[in-house]
Amino acid sequence: MTDASTTTAFRLVRRLAAIGHQNPSLYLLICDATALSLIQADLAAELEVQLGVGLRALAAAEIRPERLAHAFTGAGERATLVSFNHWLPKLVSALDRNIVLLTTAGAVLLLMTQEIAERMLATAPNLRSRLTDVLTIKADLAFGSDHA
Amino acid sequence: MSGDGDLLRLARERDNQMEAALGAMYLESPAMLGRNLRNYLSRQVDRGRMKHTDEKIPRLLAGGNDEKGLQKLVCNAWEFASDAGLSFEIVGQEQRGWLIRRFEFHLRLPSSRTIRMVRIELNTQSSHDPLKVPRCHFHIGDSEAHIPFPIMDPRLILHLICEHVEPDLARKRHHAGDRKIRRTNSPPQRSSTTRQPQGHGLQRRDGEVVCGAAPCQRRLTAQTYNYIQ
């Protein structure tokens, strides 16, 4: 896979602010497995500070493939984050078949490890072609001690 | 005029009011305050008021050996487009919520300016002589005076510095007319208010004389206008 450029929650949310967080955008975010919760906390904080909106955080393992529409509708003002802790082929296949649900839900962020990202990009061509960007995301160093 | 004892009592009462205001000013957390300040400074960069965005500023650090249990937000240097520099340090302490313990905002102005520095400080404790050193005060230029300053949220202080203090003190180069006026003791020359202003980029708009040199558009009084003419 091509090396993804590196970002932080601060920079990513500034980007969302520039394009408008309610405009459709779909980001695949890669991070270390140990940093998933830190990144989620950073994103929630930056969305609140920079845009004054909440983060709708979904665990991929809890999304039922047959009820995707339920998961992605009604995001409203909030940005949506889907965190993948492990590879879920049925869910990824369903996302690929129903990609329009993700591209009409405002800002959607898919957060996962490098390994899951590579498998997703290889097996979900519709999703791959709709991605706004693929980025490696790091925890915010300036406020690192706040995560404790 | 009251005696020294009365003045000291009044100064202590003023510091007690500062203490009470500080005790009522809770922060969500130092990290959230840091994110808010960083976002504010980045917006100043977007507006061309400051030079660069640095996402590692301010930085959240644990207090040193003498400040255990405290957290501090540190900004070593943030540069304005005018070449003025801003640094600050805010120290918070958790006591059933986060409270500000002390802070210092230091605005360093360009060397071409008459006033070289403005510093707003909240000391950790009240001074033994609050008449001379109020707990929250500011310094301006080379003055040794500690001028009382109201307790307010650090976000408001940053806003005050960025939107009012720095623009007023660091960017006045095109107001040569103002400086010229201060040096002369001659009385104002009354002239017709319908005459169009000459020089200094002055323009008449809606009955007021304004400086046309962007970005200031500073309004001048009719008396100042007459002096310049």
Interface residues (C-beta under 8 A of the other chain):
Chain A: T8 F10 R11 R14 A45 E46 V49 Q50 D140 L141 A142 F143 G144 S145 D146
Chain B: S29 P30 A31 M32 G34 R35 N36 R38 N39 S42 E55 K56 I57 P58 R59 L60 L61 A62 Q71
